[in-house]
Structures are given as structure tokens and as C-alpha cells.
Amino acid sequence: MDKGEGEIEEHGALYSGPGEDERLRHTHEVEGQYGITERFEGILEGELEQPIGEDLEGKAIELGGQYEIIERHGDGLGLAFRTLYEFALSEDSPDEILFGPLAKFVRGQDSATINTFFVGQVGDHVEIDGLELKVNWQLKRELNERWALGLEGFSEIEDLAHDGSFDEQQHRLGPVAYYEFPHAEGRPEWKAAGGVLIGLSAAVSDFTYKFDLEVEF
């Protein structure tokens, strides 16, 4: 993202077939980013979720930034580092600090992305002994100027000090379609994505229907 540019993203998900640890109807992450310099951007994010049988509620507010270590121009590797502080909205939940690298490699119409985040809990209500690990990856192929298809995977290990079995961790994988809306020069750019992720471990829902909407201005 260039200096002075902004971006708003909505990452939503609907869940079907509750998992042993994940019992949700739907979740939303609304993220705003702003380019402060050519390499550094500020980030503000809000998280909402609706557990089964309960109302939609705010979960957390996150504030932080991302620094671009290796700038990518066209093909090649891009690398950035993100740090966020998460303020829990529930009185009995711990605040969290997230940090880790984001990498993307592009070659022609194909790209591979992997984001690896570590999460530490702070405050009076710490629930884990070590760090939490979150890994998100994407393989994507552009079909034309508007459409692309990809495969995405999401994994979480709640406590690296007690990682447990594969079924006790959170793993899901599935196909995703991407679309870029036509736009005129100087107007906001809109992008959308949607897909179905299959739960690979017992801890997560059988199916997660994800949808993303992004506007850059």
C-alpha cells in the first residue's frame, strides 16, 4: 500500500456442523488500513462473533501496524511484518499481542502467500502457558483481469506449550473464487472473494463459508 492510500476489508464466515471446540453461527472481522509511509501502514480492526444460541457480540478491537521489509514489484517475493495489540471486549478475557511475518511470491499468473502469526496473552485472565500459532496460506491463479481461483488453508494451535493432537487443533482447507470489479481511474477499487472451507480436524466446524469484501481508495 502506498503512502496516503486507505483500504477497508470485511472478512465474514458462516459455520455449519459445530466442532468440538468451535460452536459458532457466524463471525466478522472489519479491518481498516492506511499507508503512513511507503513501507509502513497503520491498522485498526474490529472482531464480532455469534456463538450458537447467543446474540452477535463484539469480541475485540485491534490496533497496530505493518512494515514492508521486502517490496515486491511484479514477479518475485514480498515480505512484511505485522504487530497488533488486541483489546478484549469481555471483562473475563485476556488482551492479546499478535506478531509475525507475511510473505507472498508471484510468478506470472500464479501466486503463493503464507502468513504466520504468534499470539501471546496478557492481563489477569491468561488462559494459555505458551504462545498461540496461527498459519494462513493461499495458492492462487489468475484466470483473466477479473477472475481468479485459489486454494486456502487456515490452522491454529491454541497453545504451543500444550499443542495436543491434530484433532484438538484447528485445521480447515478449501477452494475460493476471487473477483475484481471494474473501476474507473481515480475511483475506489472493489474486490470480493467467496469459498467453502472443509474442517479437517474435530475441533472445528464441518464447513465454513467464507466471504471477503475489500475497497481500496
Backbone torsions as a table, in degrees:
resi	resn	phi	psi	omega
1	MET	NA	133.6	-179.3
2	ASP	-81.9	161.4	178.2
3	LYS	-59.4	133.4	178.5
4	GLY	86.3	-5.3	177.9
5	GLU	-92.0	151.0	178.4
6	GLY	-127.5	161.5	-178.5
7	GLU	-151.7	137.5	175.3
8	ILE	-123.9	131.0	-178.6
9	GLU	-127.3	140.3	171.7
10	GLU	-116.9	121.3	177.1
11	HIS	-114.3	108.2	-177.9
12	GLY	-115.2	158.7	178.7
13	ALA	-152.1	139.2	172.2
14	LEU	-112.1	142.9	-173.0
15	TYR	-119.9	140.7	179.8
16	SER	-134.6	132.7	-178.6
17	GLY	77.1	81.5	-173.5
18	PRO	-55.3	142.6	175.1
19	GLY	-89.4	176.1	-178.9
20	GLU	-65.5	-33.4	-179.5
21	ASP	-111.5	-16.1	-175.4
22	GLU	-113.7	109.2	-178.6
23	ARG	-127.3	80.3	-173.8
24	LEU	-125.9	149.7	170.2
25	ARG	-88.9	-54.6	177.8
26	HIS	-159.1	160.2	178.7
27	THR	-137.2	158.0	178.2
28	HIS	-142.8	138.3	171.6
29	GLU	-125.7	118.4	178.0
30	VAL	-109.1	118.0	-173.0
31	GLU	-122.2	131.2	174.8
32	GLY	-115.0	135.8	180.0
33	GLN	-128.9	146.4	178.6
34	TYR	-142.1	129.5	-179.6
35	GLY	-76.1	106.9	-179.5
36	ILE	-81.6	-40.4	172.7
37	THR	-132.1	-174.5	178.4
38	GLU	-68.6	-20.7	-177.6
39	ARG	-118.1	-16.7	-175.0
40	PHE	-118.1	134.7	178.0
41	GLU	-129.6	142.3	175.0
42	GLY	-87.6	150.0	-175.6
43	ILE	-133.2	133.6	172.2
44	LEU	-130.5	128.0	-174.0
45	GLU	-138.3	142.1	173.8
46	GLY	-120.8	140.9	-179.2
47	GLU	-120.0	134.6	176.5
48	LEU	-130.0	150.3	176.4
49	GLU	-151.6	155.1	175.9
50	GLN	-127.0	101.0	173.9
51	PRO	-65.3	158.3	178.5
52	ILE	-60.3	128.9	178.5
53	GLY	82.4	4.6	-179.4
54	GLU	-126.9	174.2	179.6
55	ASP	-86.7	161.1	173.8
56	LEU	-65.2	132.6	-176.1
57	GLU	-142.3	152.5	175.2
58	GLY	-72.6	136.4	-178.6
59	LYS	-103.3	-45.3	-175.1
60	ALA	-163.7	160.3	170.6
61	ILE	-122.6	131.7	-177.0
62	GLU	-117.7	140.5	-180.0
63	LEU	-137.1	133.2	-179.8
64	GLY	179.1	-151.4	-176.6
65	GLY	-157.7	170.9	179.9
66	GLN	-139.4	132.6	-179.1
67	TYR	-115.3	131.2	-179.5
68	GLU	-86.8	110.2	-177.3
69	ILE	-80.7	-46.9	178.1
70	ILE	-120.7	116.0	178.2
71	GLU	-79.8	133.1	177.4
72	ARG	-105.4	130.8	175.7
73	HIS	-123.5	101.6	-175.4
74	GLY	76.5	-134.6	179.4
75	ASP	-68.9	156.0	177.3
76	GLY	121.1	-166.5	-175.1
77	LEU	-104.9	136.4	170.9
78	GLY	-120.3	141.5	-177.3
79	LEU	-140.8	132.2	179.1
80	ALA	-136.3	166.1	178.0
81	PHE	-131.1	131.4	-176.3
82	ARG	-118.8	141.0	173.5
83	THR	-135.2	130.2	179.7
84	LEU	-134.3	143.7	169.7
85	TYR	-107.7	125.9	-177.4
86	GLU	-104.4	119.5	176.1
87	PHE	-91.9	111.5	179.6
88	ALA	-69.3	137.2	-179.6
89	LEU	-90.5	-14.1	176.1
90	SER	-93.0	135.5	-175.7
91	GLU	-64.5	-27.6	-177.3
92	ASP	-100.6	17.0	176.9
93	SER	-111.6	147.4	-179.2
94	PRO	-80.6	150.7	166.7
95	ASP	-70.6	161.2	-177.9
96	GLU	-136.8	151.7	173.8
97	ILE	-119.4	121.0	-179.8
98	LEU	-108.3	137.6	177.1
99	PHE	-154.0	149.4	177.3
100	GLY	159.8	170.3	-176.3
101	PRO	-88.9	154.1	172.6
102	LEU	-125.0	126.2	-177.5
103	ALA	-127.9	141.6	177.5
104	LYS	-141.1	130.8	176.8
105	PHE	-118.3	129.8	-177.8
106	VAL	-121.4	134.8	173.6
107	ARG	-142.0	105.0	-178.4
108	GLY	63.0	-123.9	-179.4
109	GLN	-86.1	-3.9	-175.0
110	ASP	-108.9	147.2	177.5
111	SER	-147.2	152.7	175.8
112	ALA	-132.3	131.5	-177.9
113	THR	-128.5	138.5	172.8
114	ILE	-141.2	128.3	177.6
115	ASN	-116.5	124.2	-177.8
116	THR	-121.1	115.9	-176.3
117	PHE	-121.8	139.0	171.3
118	PHE	-108.2	141.9	-176.5
119	VAL	-128.6	125.3	175.2
120	GLY	-113.3	143.5	-179.5
121	GLN	-98.1	144.5	178.9
122	VAL	-135.9	161.1	178.5
123	GLY	107.3	-165.4	-174.3
124	ASP	-89.6	-3.7	-174.3
125	HIS	-125.0	39.7	179.8
126	VAL	-63.5	133.5	-174.1
127	GLU	-111.9	-10.0	-178.3
128	ILE	-127.9	160.0	-177.5
129	ASP	-92.2	-28.9	-177.9
130	GLY	-117.9	-143.2	177.5
131	LEU	-104.6	149.7	170.9
132	GLU	-88.1	145.7	178.7
133	LEU	-117.6	129.5	175.4
134	LYS	-124.3	126.7	179.2
135	VAL	-127.8	122.3	176.5
136	ASN	-121.3	133.7	179.2
137	TRP	-137.7	160.0	-176.7
138	GLN	-149.2	133.7	168.3
139	LEU	-113.7	128.2	-169.7
140	LYS	-139.5	141.5	175.4
141	ARG	-130.1	125.9	177.2
142	GLU	-79.4	128.5	179.2
143	LEU	-90.4	-37.3	177.1
144	ASN	-160.6	-164.9	-177.1
145	GLU	-65.6	-23.4	-174.8
146	ARG	-106.7	-40.3	-169.3
147	TRP	-109.7	149.1	173.3
148	ALA	-148.7	154.5	176.3
149	LEU	-123.7	150.3	-178.7
150	GLY	-156.2	176.7	175.5
151	LEU	-128.0	129.5	-178.4
152	GLU	-124.3	146.3	177.0
153	GLY	-133.6	144.4	-179.0
154	PHE	-134.5	128.0	179.3
155	SER	-134.4	145.3	176.6
156	GLU	-140.4	132.2	169.7
157	ILE	-115.4	113.0	-169.6
158	GLU	-63.5	-34.6	-177.3
159	ASP	-147.6	108.5	-178.7
160	LEU	-65.3	-20.3	176.9
161	ALA	-73.3	-22.5	178.2
162	HIS	-141.3	74.0	-170.0
163	ASP	-71.7	-23.6	176.6
164	GLY	70.5	-169.5	-179.7
165	SER	-84.7	171.7	178.7
166	PHE	-57.7	-42.4	-178.2
167	ASP	-69.6	-20.2	177.4
168	GLU	-84.6	-13.2	176.8
169	GLN	-92.2	171.4	-179.9
170	GLN	-107.0	117.7	179.4
171	HIS	-138.6	130.2	176.4
172	ARG	-146.9	154.8	-171.8
173	LEU	-155.0	142.9	177.0
174	GLY	-179.9	170.1	-179.3
175	PRO	-80.1	148.6	-179.4
176	VAL	-138.6	140.2	174.4
177	ALA	-109.2	144.9	-175.9
178	TYR	-126.6	143.0	-179.4
179	TYR	-140.0	134.9	174.6
180	GLU	-109.0	122.7	-178.9
181	PHE	-73.3	146.5	174.4
182	PRO	-60.4	144.0	179.2
183	HIS	-148.4	153.2	178.3
184	ALA	-93.2	156.3	178.7
185	GLU	-57.8	130.4	179.9
186	GLY	86.2	-3.0	178.7
187	ARG	-102.7	159.3	178.5
188	PRO	-58.7	146.9	177.7
189	GLU	-101.7	128.1	-178.8
190	TRP	-111.1	138.2	176.8
191	LYS	-135.9	150.8	179.5
192	ALA	-141.2	155.4	177.3
193	ALA	-150.4	151.3	177.4
194	GLY	-155.6	147.1	-179.9
195	GLY	-168.3	176.9	179.4
196	VAL	-122.3	123.0	179.0
197	LEU	-105.7	132.7	-179.3
198	ILE	-96.4	130.7	177.7
199	GLY	-70.3	124.5	-178.8
200	LEU	-97.6	-15.7	-179.7
201	SER	-124.0	158.8	-176.3
202	ALA	-67.1	-21.4	-175.5
203	ALA	-70.8	-25.4	-173.4
204	VAL	-105.6	169.5	178.0
205	SER	-64.5	154.7	179.8
206	ASP	-62.1	-43.1	-179.3
207	PHE	-135.6	139.6	174.4
208	THR	-124.1	120.6	179.8
209	TYR	-99.4	106.9	-173.9
210	LYS	-102.0	147.1	176.3
211	PHE	-144.7	137.5	-178.8
212	ASP	-127.1	142.2	174.3
213	LEU	-135.4	131.8	-174.0
214	GLU	-136.7	136.2	174.3
215	VAL	-129.1	131.7	179.6
216	GLU	-118.4	132.8	-175.1
217	PHE	-141.9	NA	NA
